[in-house]
Amino acid sequence: MSQPQIGKKVIVNVPSTSANLGPGFDCLGVALDLNNHFAMRRIEGNGEKFDLIIEGSEGSHLRGGPENLVYRAAQRVWKVAGLDPVGLEARVKLAVPPARGLGSSATAIVAGLVGANALMSEPLSKEKLLELAIDIEGHPDNVVPSLLGGLCMTAKAFSKRWRVIRCEWTESIKAVVAIPAIRLSTSEARRSMPKNIPIEDSVTNLGALTLLLQGLRTGNKDLITDGMHDRLHEPYRWRLIKGGTEVRTAAINAGALGCVISGAGPSLLALCPEEQGASVSKAMVRAWEVNGVASRAPVLSLQSQGANWHPAASE
């Protein structure tokens, strides 16, 4: 196996993700049809050379260099494949804003893995890329659907293996994702949570998760409504999101079946029938506006393909 030629280029598309969906803390995640696009090219230079070019204002604070998450992921591929790291450039069209609870870091990890693998004619299997992605991220709820697409339940089994279950999601249910201008880091959101959870809360979440998955599979609105509740993380995180509870109330009043924190927040995700999508979106944006927060709320469908790539003309 040899290193890719200088100038070789691939385009990698990676979907946004929403983790937890209420009761599925750290194990449930869904890929949505809002994608980051990475044009990755081999350039001259050694393992310290990584150039990052961001198209759009959202990621203006992101920097290149060997510590960048995209490049760190790429280096893991090269290491497993037994190759020395090479200089790399990534030009990113950023649709998934960082620090909003939509899996931005997962898109970077998956893009680095898929892009580096593609540049070397894919020596690593998708299963190996999945293993590396979870190891880099530290938890599976975003990187798994980001790589595989769809609604994914991931658990570390008694056998110590990561087991992924692709769950069904009826097309009649859409996700309205309200994305505010404010940011919230995952580390801050995790610090807000207690170290111990009452058994009663854990049992309640298990039941809610069962109801939610069955509701999403069948389109049963009552099951989705009863399933969109959480006692493990949301009670401790709502206070971190300015106007969040008001936005949730507005979404439900406009016809949403439920509204939860997307990942660690501050974005909020509401599930609703397709015909209610526009009204729920407007209500959520309006409620945040009343609280002095600018936002947008696209109505999104499930993205079932996951990360994908295609070759581009070399320069």
N, C-alpha and C positions, 0 to 999 in steps of 0.2 A: 504494500500500500504506500502511495506517495502523497506528498502534500499537494494541495490544489495550486494550479498555476496562478501567477500574479495577474489580476484582472478578472478572474473567474467570479461570477456574480449570480446570486439567487435571490428571489423575492419570497419572503415568508409572511404569511397572514396568520395572525393569532387573535382569537376572540377574547372579548372581555368575559369576566365571570362574576357571578354573585354567589357568595358562600353563605352557609347556614340556612337561609330561607326560613328563619325563625328557629324551629326546634332542632335543626340538624347541625349543631355546633361542631365545627372542625372536622366534619365527615361528609357533609352534603354540599354540593356545588353545581351550578348550572352555567353552561356556556351560552352567551347571548350574542345576537347578530350586530355587535358593535366591535369593530376589529382594528387592531394596530397593524400597520404594514411596515415591514423591515426589509430594506434593500441591503443585503450583506455582500461585501466584496473583499476578496483577498488583495491586500496591498503590500508594498515593500515594507520590510521591518521584521523585528523578532517578536518574542513573546511579551514585550512591554508596549507594543504599538497597537492602540485601539482608538480610532477616530469615531466620534459620535456626532451626527448631524440631525437635529430635531427640526421638523417642519411643523410650525405651530407654536403658540405662546405658552401652552400648558406645561411643557417640559423644559422651559428655558433654564431652569436651575440644574438640570441633569448634565453630567460631565462624562467625557471619555476616560481613557486611561485603563490600566490593567485591573483596577478594582471595580470597574463598572460591572453591573450584574449580568448584562448580556455577554460580556467577554469572559467573565468568570465561568459562566455556564459553557461557553464554547471551549474553554480550556479543559473542562472536565471531559468533554468528548475526545479531544485530542489525546489526553492522558490515557483514557481507557483504550483508545485505538493504537496507542504506542507511538504517537507522532509528536514531534516538537511543536510548540505553539508558533503561530505565524501572525503577521500583521493583519489587522482586520478593520474594515470600515462598515459602519451601520448608519444608513440614512432612514430615519423613522418618521412616518406619518402617524402622529399621535392622536387617536380618537378616544382612547381610554385614559383619562387624566389621572396622574399620580395622587396617592393619599386620599382617595375618595371611596374606598371599599369596593372597587370593581376589578381587582386582580391585576393592577398595572405591573406589579413586580413579577407576577406569574407570567405575564406576556413577555417580559424581558428574559426570564429564565428559559421559557419554552422556545422563544425565538433564537436564543443563543445555542441551545441544544440542537434544534431542528436545522438551523442555518449552517452550523459547523458540520453537522452530519451530512447535510446535502452537498456542501462544498467538496466533501471527500467521497461522494457517490454512495452515501448511506451504509457505512460499515456496521453501524449499531442498529439493533432492532428497536421497534417502538416500545417494547416492554422494557428494554434497557434504558431508553431515554426517560421513560416514566419513573423508573427507579431513581435515576439521577436527579430528576426534577423534584421529587419528593424529598430527597436527601438535602438538596440545596435550599429549598423553601422551608423545610422543617415540619410542614404539615401538608396534607394532600388536597384540602377542599377546593383550592383555586387551580393548582397546576394540573390536576387530573382532568377536569372538564376543559381546561384551556388546551391541553394536548389532544384529548380524545373527542371532545365535543359532547353535547347532550347533557342530560341530568345524571350525575354520577354520585353514588354512595361509595365511599372508600373507607376501609377499616383494616387495621393490622390484626390479622387473625391469630389464633392460638399457635398456629404453625410458624409465626413470626413473618409470614408473607403478607404483602399488601394485596388485599382483595378488592377489586373494583366491580361494582354492580351498575350496569346501565339501566336506569329507571325510565319508565314511560312518562311522556308529557303530552297531553292532548293538545292538538293545534288550536282548539277553541279558546284556550287560556293564554293571555298575553301578559308580559311583564312591563309595567310602567316603572322606569328607573329615573327617579328625581335626583339630579346631580347638582349639588350646590357649589357656589364659588368658594366656600370655606373648605379647609382641609382638616384631616384628622389622621394622625399616624397610627398604624396598627399597634406599635409598642405602647403608646399612651392608652389606647382602648383596652389593651390587655392588662395594663397596670390597674385599671379601674375595677377589675373583677376580683372577688374574694378567692382565697386559696381553697376554701372548702365549701361545698354545696350540700344543702339538706337532701336526704334521700327522697323525701316527698317531691322536691323539685325535679330531681332526676327521673323519677317514675312518671311524673306528669309530662316531661319532655319526650320520653319514649312513646307514650300514648299519642301525643300530638304528632310526632314524626310519622307514625303508622297511618294516622288519619290523613295527613297531608299527602303522603306518597300515593295512597289509594285515591284520594281526590284528584290529584294531577293525572293519574293513569286513566280514570274514568270520566273526568270532567264534572264530578259531583261537587257542586258549589258549596253545599253545607259542610262536606268533609274538609274542603280546602279552608273554609272560614274557621272551623274548629281546630284545624291543624296549624294555622298561622299564628302560633303563640309560643313564647319561650320564657323559661325561668332561669336559664343558666347564664346568659350574658346580657340580654337586653335590659333587664331592670337596672343594671349598673352602668349602662352606656347611654341611655337616652339623655341624661343630664349633660353629656358632652356635646350634644348636637343642638345648636341654637335653633329653636323653633321646630324641632323634630316631632314632638308629640302633636303639635298643632297641624303639621303637614300630614301626619298619620290620620288624624281625625278627619281632615278635609278629604283625603283619599277615600276613606270608607264612606263618608257622606255622599260622595260622588259616584258610588257604585262599586268600589273595590271590595274584593272578598276578604282582603287582609292587607296589612302594610307592615313591613319589618325593616330592620336595619340591614343594609346590604353589606355583608362581610363585617368589618369592624366599623363601618360608617366613614363619613357622614351621609353618603348617598342612601336613599331609602328606596325599597322595592315594593311595589303594590302589584298584586295579582288580580286580574279582572277578566271578564268575558271580552272578546275582541270588540264588540260594539260599544263597550264602555270606555275603551282606551283613551279616546280624545278628551272626554269629559274629566276622567281621573287625572290625566296629565295637566290639564288647565288648572284644576283645583289645587294640585300640589304646588305648581309654580306660583300660583296666586297666594297660597298660604305662606310660602317662604318669603315672597315679596313683602307681605304685611309685616314680617319679622325682620325686614331689612337685609334679606339675603337673596342675591340673584341666583337663578338656577335654570336648568333646562330639564325636560322630562320626556325623553323619547319613549315611544311604545315599541317594545322589542319582542322578537320571537326567539324561540330556541334555536341555537346554532348547533346543528348535529354533526358537522364535518370535523370540527376541531381545527388544530393547526395544520396548515398545508403550505406547500412551496412549489415554485416552478422556476426553471432556469431563466436568466435574463441575458441579454447581449453583453459580452465582455467589453470593457473599455480600454 
